[in-house]
Amino acid sequence: MPEEPASQLAAPPPPPAPMPEPEEAEPELAPPPPPPAAMPEGATEAPDLVVN
């Protein structure tokens, strides 16, 4: 009996690597940040946001 079939059974081909999901799945894993709220210029709570 040839050894070829034996080698195939002993070492089956590796499973196909999981391909990355379509872009539709990206928002589910990392939803985009909400739009910045329009805060008044005198807001001292978040001076970093009002750098302009």
VEXVO-196179 format. One line per 10 residues: number of its first residue (from 1); their letters; for each residue x, y, z of C-alpha. Coordinates in steps of 0.02 Angstrom, whole numbers. Example, Ala and Ser with C-alpha at 12.3 -4.5 7.8 and 13.67 -1.06 7.14 Angstrom:
2
1 = AS = 615/-225/390 | 684/-53/357 .
// end
This chain:
52
1 = MPEEPASQLA = 0/0/0 | 71/172/-45 | 117/287/99 | 36/437/16 | -142/408/84 | -70/370/256 | 20/538/263 | -140/628/213 | -237/547/356 | -98/578/482 .
11 = APPPPPAPMP = -84/763/437 | -250/832/372 | -244/1005/292 | -260/1149/417 | -433/1229/429 | -459/1387/325 | -410/1543/423 | -562/1646/476 | -573/1791/354 | -605/1966/427 .
21 = EPEEAEPELA = -789/2011/436 | -859/2141/315 | -856/2326/360 | -1034/2306/424 | -966/2215/577 | -838/2350/619 | -964/2475/691 | -1031/2338/805 | -860/2306/881 | -809/2490/888 .
31 = PPPPPPAAMP = -956/2610/866 | -904/2784/807 | -897/2915/945 | -1053/3025/959 | -1043/3199/882 | -968/3330/1000 | -1108/3420/1093 | -1120/3606/1057 | -1056/3673/1223 | -1057/3861/1261 .
41 = EGATEAPDLV = -892/3953/1243 | -891/3988/1430 | -894/3803/1473 | -749/3776/1594 | -792/3592/1622 | -707/3542/1459 | -583/3677/1409 | -489/3547/1306 | -637/3531/1187 | -648/3720/1163 .
51 = VN = -468/3748/1108 | -518/3853/959 .
// end
